[in-house]
Amino acid sequence: MLLAIQIQGYDIWRLLLDTYIIWLLVLLVIKTIFANSRILNFALIFVVLLIARFVTDKLGLKASTPALEYIIEWYPIILIVIMAPDFRRSIEFAWKKDKKKDIAIMGNESTRDAIVDAAFYLSSQRIGALMTIEKHNTLDQFADRAIMMHSNISKELIINIFIPNTPLHDGAVIIRGDEILCAGAYFILSEKEVEDKTMGSRHRAALGISEVTDALTIIVSEETGDVSIAVEGILLKMNDKEKLMEYLSMFMR
């Protein structure tokens, strides 16, 4: 017969199981929040509301305290309804996203030049392209399903990959350091509303990967020739080479 050691009437194995379940739940919440920058921002707003409610209560503010209590009560429900797609993606990727332990491997100046020159050449020819630059969050789970290359970066190679009707032109290239890790990579599309209706699946794919990793993606639109970047769930248009080079220099340092 298995004898259970009891602590004040509470079986030790139940205590351990209880603690383990709570630890898993807390870990899930933390990983879900930090897997998506938008969810993290809304979580910080919730913390600010809690602090504000505590302060107003201590100061005895009769109108502000009930108002904040009402907002705090409904905030989680409204957040879940509005951001259901973000929560779904975060839960999916929170356990897949493997943080690199070392300093991010970033490309040198010649790599940045090749990327920028290729992007604006493709833009001038109205050739669509998607170039994702890896930082701290590994993109191996996407590269594993793509065509591995491990090739030194050059303007000519990038252009050739995205020439229409070639086998790899539809997917993204993933850049790690000074090499093209793979081509033909596909990302989950963002479900965020995009105001510019000319933005298609490439832009949504770029936004999608930027919402769950710290990668930066360069998008060239085949419809308009516009060059944009997606980073941290935000889409920014790049008007000229100098502006794109400035962003890449900040990102890749």
C-alpha positions, 0 to 999 in steps of 0.5 A, a space after each residue: 500500500 502506497 503511503 502518502 506523506 501529508 502536510 497538514 492534511 494535504 497529500 504531498 503528491 497533490 501539492 506537487 501536482 497542483 504546483 506543476 499545473 499552475 506552473 504550466 498555466 503561468 508558462 503558457 500565458 507568459 509564452 503566449 503574451 511574449 510570442 506576439 507584440 500586439 498581445 504584449 502591448 495590450 497586456 501592458 495596457 491592462 497592467 497600467 489600468 490595474 495600477 491606475 485603479 489601485 492609485 484612484 482607490 487609495 486617493 478616494 476618487 469616487 468617480 474614477 475608481 468605479 469606471 476603472 473597475 468596469 473597464 478592468 472587468 470587461 477588458 479581458 473579454 473584449 481583448 479575447 474577442 478582438 484579438 482571437 486570431 492573434 491568440 491562436 497564432 501565438 499559442 501555435 508559435 509560442 512552443 515552436 519558436 526557439 530563441 537563439 542563445 547567442 548574439 544574432 548573426 547579422 550580415 555585413 555592409 556588402 550584404 545590406 547593399 546586395 539586398 537593397 540593390 536587388 529590392 529596388 531592381 525588382 521594384 523597377 521591373 515590377 517583380 514581386 519578392 519577399 526577403 526575410 532577415 532572421 534576427 534572434 528568433 530562429 526561422 528553422 521551422 519555416 526553412 525546414 519546409 523550403 528549399 535549402 540553399 546556404 548560398 552567399 548573398 548577391 544581388 544577382 542571385 536574389 534577382 534570379 530567385 524571384 524571376 517569374 515562372 521560376 520554381 522559387 519565385 512565389 515563396 520567401 527567401 530567408 537570410 541568415 547572416 551573410 547567406 541565403 538560408 533557403 528559398 521558397 519559404 511560406 509563412 502564415 498570413 496575418 489576419 490584421 486589417 490592412 488599409 491599403 487594398 493594393 497589398 496582397 498575400 505577400 504583405 500579409 505573409 510578411 506581417 504574419 511572420 513579423 507578428 510572431 518573430 523579431 525578423 524583418 521582411 522586405 516586400 516588393 509588390 508586383 502590382 505597384 512596384 512599391 517596396 515595404 518592410 514588415 517588422 514587429 507587426 507594422 508595415 512601412 513603405 520605403 520610398 528610396 534606397 537610402 531609407 531602406 538602407 537606414 532601416 537595415 543598418 539599424 536592424 542588422 547592427 
